[in-house]
Amino acid sequence: MIFGLLDCVVLPVVGQWVAIITGHWARAQIRRRHAPLDTDAFALAGLTLGWIGLIVLMVVAAVMVFRVIPALKALGQVLLDALLLRSH
């Protein structure tokens, strides 16, 4: 759960993967050892935060690829055209 929280604040990429991996590992350990259910809730919370963070990261990456990068390319072309017109 700690890395799930850190994923939201400090370690966006590393925290997600660590939260997901350790969340699955912890839940497997809890099932094998028949540990109290409150420990499973913490593992599930960290696992959920890790997956949510990963999904948000993928959505942000998709927006960057399909919206922001083409807009920057178009802006760069406009600026380049303005520079070329000014130099003539």
N, C-alpha and C positions, 0 to 999 in steps of 0.2 A: 504494500500500500504506500510505503514511503516513496518509492520510485514512481508510482502512479501520480502522486501529488507533485513530485519534482518535475515530472513530465509536463505538467501544466504551467510551471513557473520558470524553472531554471534549465532543465535538460530536455528540450523538446524531442530530439530524435533518439538519443541514447536512453533516456528515461522510459520512453514507450516500449522499446524492445526489452529492456531489463524488467519492466513491470509485467509485460506479457509472459516472458519466459519464467520469471520467478513466481508469478501468480499461478501458472499451470503446475509448476514444480511443487509449490506449497500445497495446493489443493490435492495433488496426488499423495503427498506425504501425510496430509491430514486424514484422507480416506484410509490409507494403509494402517495408520496408527490409531484410528478411532479417536481422534482428538476432539476437544469440545467444539461445538458449533460456532461459538463466537470467533474462534480463530479462522474458521472457514469464511466467515463474513468479511474479515479483513483481507484475506487472500482474494476473495471475489471482488471486493471493492478496488483493490489495486489492479487486478486483471481487467476490470471494466474500464477504469481510468486509462489504462494503457491502450486498450482497443479504441476507445473514443478519441484519444489523442492521435493515434495512427490514422483513423478515418478523417479527422479534421486536417491533418497534415496532407493527406492525399487530395482532399478537396481543394485546399489552398494551392497545392502544386498544379492541379488541373486548371484552376483559374489563372494561375501565372502563365501556364503554357498556352492556353487558348484565348486569353483576353489581354493580359498585360504585355507579353512579349510581342505579339503582332502590333499592338498600339505603339510600343516603343520603336518598333521597326518603321512604322508609318511616320512617326515623329522624326526619326532620324533621316528618312528620305526627304521630308519637307525641309528640314534644316540644311541638308546637303544641297538640295535644289536652290535654296535661297543663297547659299554660299557661292554656288556656281554662277548664278545670275549676277550676283554682286561683283564677282571677279571679272566679268566680261565687260 
